[in-house]
């Protein structure tokens, strides 16, 4: 099956979409509330382009919606496909980054995670570009944000 022939309009498909949205946003919110920036983060030297802390929540909420929809489309098409496997992998890395950074206070391991996550996001886009352009396109803002976050992570690592 391909995205062009996949039926995204079935009741089962809508239930799967709701599940993807609840899990991605819910787990992301849970991790976000458990790994908030604290005194350690505030004391770090940061580059001049470091955004204010309040921007991260709204950006991640919007990105998580896009990520969930793209994952749903891949899952409905084929839950065992390369596309789905890349989606699962990037999601695990996404959820791992904040605890490693904020709780573990490990700048360089977090940077390694975000680089591999960036590669998985890019892989998802490339695998889907001709198969499901919508799913691939939904990951473009995510790739842009993770590119920025990677630069921020690297800059903070160098400055500290």
C-alpha positions in Angstrom: 0.0 0.0 0.0 1.1 3.6 -0.5 -0.1 6.8 1.0 -2.1 7.5 -2.2 -4.1 4.3 -1.7 -4.3 4.3 2.1 -7.7 5.1 3.5 -7.2 7.6 6.3 -10.9 8.1 6.7 -12.0 4.9 8.5 -13.1 5.0 12.2 -10.1 2.8 13.0 -7.8 5.4 11.4 -9.3 8.2 13.4 -8.9 6.2 16.6 -5.2 5.6 15.7 -4.8 9.4 15.0 -6.3 10.2 18.4 -4.0 7.7 20.1 -0.9 9.1 18.3 -1.9 12.7 19.3 -2.5 11.7 23.0 0.7 9.6 23.3 3.0 12.1 21.5 1.7 15.2 23.2 1.1 13.4 26.6 4.5 11.9 26.8 6.1 15.1 25.6 4.2 17.1 28.2 5.1 14.6 31.0 8.8 14.7 30.1 8.6 18.5 29.8 7.1 18.9 33.2 9.6 16.5 34.8 12.7 18.1 33.2 12.3 21.8 33.4 15.2 24.2 33.2 16.6 24.8 36.7 19.5 26.5 38.4 22.0 24.4 36.4 20.6 25.5 33.1 20.3 29.1 34.2 23.9 29.2 35.2 25.2 28.0 31.8 26.8 30.4 29.4 24.5 30.7 26.4 24.9 32.1 22.9 23.3 35.4 22.0 20.6 33.6 19.9 19.3 31.6 22.9 15.6 32.1 22.9 13.6 32.8 26.1 12.5 29.7 28.0 8.8 30.4 27.4 9.0 29.8 23.7 9.9 26.1 24.0 6.5 24.9 25.3 4.4 26.4 22.5 6.9 25.4 19.8 7.1 21.8 21.0 3.3 21.5 21.3 2.8 22.6 17.7 5.7 20.3 16.5 4.2 17.4 18.5 0.9 17.7 16.7 2.7 17.6 13.3 4.9 14.7 14.4 1.9 12.8 15.6 0.0 13.3 12.3 3.1 12.2 10.3 3.5 9.1 12.5 -0.1 8.3 12.2 0.1 8.4 8.4 3.1 6.1 8.4 1.5 3.7 10.9 -1.8 3.5 9.0 0.1 2.9 5.7 2.4 0.2 7.2 3.4 0.0 10.9 6.5 -2.1 10.1 7.8 0.1 7.2 11.1 1.9 7.1 9.1 5.1 7.5 7.5 3.9 10.7 10.7 2.6 12.1 12.4 6.0 11.5 9.4 7.6 13.1 9.6 5.4 16.2 13.4 5.9 16.4 13.3 9.7 16.2 10.5 9.8 18.8 12.5 7.7 21.3 15.5 10.0 20.8 13.2 13.1 21.1 11.9 11.9 24.4 15.4 10.9 25.6 17.0 14.3 25.0 15.4 16.4 27.7 16.1 14.0 30.6 19.7 13.6 29.5 20.1 17.4 29.1 18.1 18.8 32.1 18.1 15.9 34.6 21.4 14.3 33.7 23.0 17.7 33.0 25.0 15.9 30.2 25.6 18.4 27.4 27.7 16.2 25.1 25.6 13.0 25.4 22.6 15.2 24.7 24.3 16.6 21.6 25.0 13.0 20.4 21.3 12.2 20.9 20.2 15.3 19.0 22.5 14.6 16.1 21.2 11.0 15.7 17.6 12.4 16.1 18.3 14.9 13.3 19.5 12.1 11.0 16.4 10.1 11.8 14.2 13.1 11.0 16.0 13.7 7.8 15.7 10.0 6.9 12.0 10.1 7.6 11.6 13.0 5.2 13.7 11.4 2.5 12.0 8.0 2.7 8.5 9.7 2.5 9.2 12.4 0.0 8.0 10.4 -3.0 5.7 8.1 -1.0 3.8 10.4 1.3 4.7 14.1 0.6 2.3 15.3 3.3 4.0 13.2 6.0 7.4 14.3 4.8 6.3 18.0 4.7 5.0 17.8 8.2 8.5 17.0 9.4 10.1 20.0 7.7 9.4 22.5 10.6 10.6 19.8 13.0 13.8 19.4 11.1 14.3 23.2 11.1 13.7 23.4 14.9 15.9 20.5 15.7 18.6 22.0 13.5 18.4 25.2 15.5 18.3 23.2 18.8 21.4 21.2 17.7 23.2 24.5 17.1 22.1 25.8 20.4 23.2 22.5 22.2 26.6 22.6 20.4 27.1 26.3 21.3 26.2 25.8 24.9 28.6 22.8 25.0 31.4 24.9 23.5 30.7 27.8 25.9 30.7 25.7 28.9 
